[in-house]
Amino acid sequence: MVDNPSSIQGAGDAGTDDVPPAKRRRRRRRGRGADPARVRRLRPLSEEVTQLPNLLTLGRIATLPLVLAFIDNYSRLLSFTSAVIFLAGVITDVLDGYLARRRGQVTVLGQFLDPLADKLFVLGVLVFLVARDRVAEWLVVVLMSRELAVTGLRSIASSYGLVIAAGGGGKAKTALQSVGLVFLLLHFPYKLIFFDYVVDFHNLGTYLLYLSLVMSVWSFGEYLRFFVRAAEEKAKRSREP
């Protein structure tokens, strides 16, 4: 998952410092303003689907029903299984992004599937945890509202020709949320091996989810602030003769 409000940039502005503003605007209108090095070659959908990063993402989506099916308030084994499958999904989320960059397989399909899989995994699990009385309803509503607001903001930014990539606040939110959900799926208290201490994973997961809520609101404020600043700068440049 990627969220870096500090790296908002105008699409097609790279490599044009020595070009007069009027000529630069004409190039943009003709669709020739983008940096050729950043233009990706379009591939057939069938070719993109079979690439390893996209297969991992599709596999992550396919395992979501198993995570939900094993959420159980009375069985340690089922809850542990659900947590392990969810953790495997978190690992594949990191792995598919790494492989896509390493192998030069960043595709249009992958850019659509990866955030979709992230939101399905997190929001789907949160909804089921509410149904099992493990998470407060209002907390899930706030987290879901934040995700919808960020998606809408990115759509507006795209219409301005701006790109919002991921940064510190969003990454911290994602990490806290992922670990917190793993603990909430474990649910039961467990005695630590080699230590005479019992950890209540439900309470620990709840605390981490509250921390992720704080980071969610803070990172959205970052998105909004940098978007407004970038939009104003782009509007100012468009008015230059």
C-alpha positions as CSV (number, residue, x, y, z in Angstrom):
1,M,0.0,0.0,0.0
2,V,1.4,3.4,-0.8
3,D,0.5,6.7,0.7
4,N,3.3,9.7,0.5
5,P,1.7,13.1,0.4
6,S,5.1,14.6,0.4
7,S,5.8,13.2,-3.1
8,I,3.1,15.0,-5.1
9,Q,4.1,15.9,-8.5
10,G,2.6,17.1,-11.7
11,A,2.5,14.4,-14.4
12,G,4.5,15.5,-17.5
13,D,6.4,18.3,-15.8
14,A,9.8,16.4,-15.7
15,G,12.5,17.4,-18.1
16,T,10.9,20.7,-19.3
17,D,13.0,23.2,-17.4
18,D,14.6,24.6,-20.6
19,V,11.3,24.8,-22.6
20,P,9.4,28.1,-22.7
21,P,6.1,27.9,-20.8
22,A,3.9,28.5,-23.9
23,K,5.6,25.7,-25.8
24,R,5.4,23.4,-22.7
25,R,1.6,24.0,-22.5
26,R,1.2,23.2,-26.2
27,R,3.1,20.0,-25.7
28,R,0.9,19.0,-22.8
29,R,-2.2,19.6,-24.9
30,R,-0.8,17.4,-27.6
31,G,0.0,14.7,-25.1
32,R,3.8,15.0,-25.6
33,G,4.7,16.6,-22.3
34,A,5.5,13.4,-20.4
35,D,9.0,12.3,-19.8
36,P,9.6,9.4,-22.3
37,A,11.6,7.5,-19.6
38,R,8.5,7.4,-17.4
39,V,6.0,6.2,-20.0
40,R,5.2,2.6,-19.6
41,R,4.7,0.2,-22.5
42,L,1.1,-1.0,-22.5
43,R,0.9,-4.8,-22.4
44,P,-2.0,-7.1,-23.1
45,L,-4.1,-7.9,-20.1
46,S,-3.5,-11.6,-20.4
47,E,0.3,-11.0,-20.2
48,E,-0.1,-8.8,-17.1
49,V,-2.3,-11.3,-15.3
50,T,0.3,-14.0,-15.5
51,Q,3.2,-11.9,-14.1
52,L,4.3,-13.1,-10.6
53,P,3.5,-9.8,-8.7
54,N,0.0,-9.8,-10.0
55,L,-0.5,-13.5,-9.3
56,L,0.5,-12.9,-5.7
57,T,-2.0,-10.0,-5.5
58,L,-4.8,-12.2,-6.9
59,G,-3.8,-15.0,-4.5
60,R,-4.1,-12.5,-1.6
61,I,-7.6,-11.6,-2.7
62,A,-8.6,-15.3,-3.1
63,T,-7.5,-16.0,0.5
64,L,-9.7,-13.3,2.0
65,P,-12.8,-15.7,2.3
66,L,-10.7,-18.1,4.3
67,V,-9.6,-15.4,6.7
68,L,-13.2,-14.4,7.3
69,A,-14.5,-18.0,7.6
70,F,-12.0,-18.9,10.3
71,I,-12.8,-15.9,12.6
72,D,-14.3,-17.5,15.7
73,N,-14.8,-16.3,19.2
74,Y,-14.7,-19.8,20.8
75,S,-11.9,-21.7,19.0
76,R,-8.3,-20.9,19.5
77,L,-7.3,-23.1,16.6
78,L,-9.7,-21.3,14.1
79,S,-8.7,-17.9,15.3
80,F,-5.0,-18.8,15.0
81,T,-5.5,-20.1,11.5
82,S,-7.3,-16.9,10.5
83,A,-4.4,-14.8,11.9
84,V,-1.8,-16.9,10.0
85,I,-3.6,-16.6,6.7
86,F,-4.0,-12.8,7.2
87,L,-0.3,-12.5,8.1
88,A,0.6,-14.4,4.9
89,G,-1.5,-11.9,3.0
90,V,0.4,-9.0,4.6
91,I,3.7,-10.6,3.6
92,T,2.6,-11.1,0.0
93,D,1.5,-7.4,-0.1
94,V,5.1,-6.4,0.7
95,L,6.5,-9.1,-1.6
96,D,4.5,-8.3,-4.7
97,G,5.5,-4.6,-4.6
98,Y,9.2,-5.5,-4.2
99,L,9.1,-8.0,-7.1
100,A,7.2,-5.6,-9.4
101,R,9.9,-3.0,-8.9
102,R,12.8,-5.5,-9.0
103,R,11.6,-7.3,-12.2
104,G,10.4,-4.1,-13.9
105,Q,6.8,-5.5,-13.9
106,V,4.9,-2.4,-12.6
107,T,1.7,-2.7,-14.7
108,V,-1.6,-0.9,-15.0
109,L,-3.4,-4.0,-13.7
110,G,-1.1,-4.2,-10.7
111,Q,-1.7,-0.6,-9.9
112,F,-5.4,-1.3,-9.8
113,L,-5.3,-4.7,-8.0
114,D,-2.8,-3.9,-5.3
115,P,-4.8,-1.1,-3.5
116,L,-8.0,-3.0,-4.2
117,A,-6.6,-6.1,-2.4
118,D,-5.3,-3.9,0.5
119,K,-8.7,-2.3,1.1
120,L,-10.6,-5.6,0.7
121,F,-8.4,-7.3,3.2
122,V,-8.4,-4.6,5.8
123,L,-12.0,-3.4,5.5
124,G,-13.4,-6.9,5.1
125,V,-11.7,-8.2,8.2
126,L,-12.8,-5.1,10.2
127,V,-16.5,-5.6,9.2
128,F,-16.4,-9.2,10.3
129,L,-14.6,-8.3,13.6
130,V,-17.4,-5.9,14.3
131,A,-19.9,-8.7,13.7
132,R,-18.0,-10.8,16.2
133,D,-18.0,-7.9,18.8
134,R,-14.2,-7.6,18.7
135,V,-14.1,-4.0,17.4
136,A,-16.2,-0.9,18.1
137,E,-18.5,0.0,15.2
138,W,-17.6,3.8,15.3
139,L,-13.9,2.9,14.9
140,V,-14.5,1.0,11.7
141,V,-16.8,3.8,10.4
142,V,-14.0,6.4,10.9
143,L,-11.3,4.1,9.3
144,M,-13.6,3.3,6.3
145,S,-14.5,7.0,5.9
146,R,-10.8,7.9,5.8
147,E,-10.1,5.4,3.1
148,L,-13.0,6.6,1.0
149,A,-11.8,10.2,1.5
150,V,-8.3,9.4,0.4
151,T,-9.6,7.6,-2.7
152,G,-11.7,10.6,-3.6
153,L,-8.8,13.0,-3.0
154,R,-6.6,10.9,-5.3
155,S,-9.2,11.0,-8.0
156,I,-9.4,14.8,-7.8
157,A,-5.6,15.0,-7.8
158,S,-5.5,12.8,-10.9
159,S,-7.8,15.3,-12.7
160,Y,-5.3,18.0,-11.9
161,G,-2.5,15.8,-13.3
162,L,-1.1,15.3,-9.9
163,V,0.2,12.0,-8.4
164,I,0.0,11.3,-4.7
165,A,2.5,8.6,-3.6
166,A,2.9,7.1,-0.1
167,G,4.8,8.5,2.8
168,G,5.6,8.2,6.5
169,G,2.2,8.8,7.9
170,G,0.4,6.4,5.6
171,K,3.1,3.7,6.0
172,A,2.9,4.0,9.8
173,K,-0.9,3.7,9.6
174,T,-0.7,0.6,7.5
175,A,1.9,-1.1,9.7
176,L,0.0,-0.4,12.9
177,Q,-3.3,-1.5,11.3
178,S,-1.8,-4.8,9.9
179,V,-0.2,-5.8,13.2
180,G,-3.2,-4.8,15.2
181,L,-5.5,-6.9,13.0
182,V,-3.2,-9.9,13.3
183,F,-3.5,-9.6,17.1
184,L,-7.3,-9.1,17.0
185,L,-7.6,-12.2,14.9
186,L,-5.6,-14.2,17.4
187,H,-8.0,-12.8,20.0
188,F,-7.2,-15.1,22.9
189,P,-4.6,-14.6,25.7
190,Y,-1.4,-16.7,25.2
191,K,1.4,-17.4,27.5
192,L,4.7,-16.4,26.0
193,I,7.2,-19.2,25.5
194,F,10.2,-19.0,28.0
195,F,8.4,-16.2,29.9
196,D,6.0,-16.4,32.7
197,Y,3.8,-13.8,31.2
198,V,0.4,-13.9,29.5
199,V,-0.4,-11.6,26.6
200,D,-4.0,-10.6,25.9
201,F,-3.8,-10.3,22.1
202,H,-7.3,-8.8,21.9
203,N,-6.5,-5.9,24.1
204,L,-3.1,-5.4,22.5
205,G,-4.6,-5.4,19.0
206,T,-7.3,-2.9,20.1
207,Y,-4.6,-0.5,21.3
208,L,-2.7,-0.7,18.0
209,L,-5.9,-0.1,16.1
210,Y,-6.5,3.0,18.1
211,L,-3.0,4.2,17.3
212,S,-3.6,3.4,13.6
213,L,-6.7,5.6,13.8
214,V,-4.7,8.5,15.0
215,M,-2.2,8.0,12.2
216,S,-5.0,7.7,9.7
217,V,-6.5,11.0,10.6
218,W,-3.0,12.7,10.7
219,S,-1.9,11.2,7.4
220,F,-5.2,12.4,5.7
221,G,-4.5,15.9,6.9
222,E,-1.1,15.5,5.3
223,Y,-2.7,14.4,2.0
224,L,-5.1,17.3,2.1
225,R,-2.5,19.9,2.9
226,F,0.0,18.8,0.2
227,F,-2.7,18.4,-2.4
228,V,-4.0,22.0,-1.8
229,R,-0.4,23.4,-2.0
230,A,0.4,21.4,-5.2
231,A,-2.9,22.3,-6.8
232,E,-2.3,26.0,-6.1
233,E,1.2,25.9,-7.5
234,K,0.0,24.1,-10.6
235,A,-2.8,26.6,-11.1
236,K,-0.2,29.5,-10.7
237,R,2.1,28.0,-13.3
238,S,-0.8,27.6,-15.8
239,R,-1.5,31.3,-15.5
240,E,2.1,32.2,-16.3
241,P,2.6,33.7,-19.8
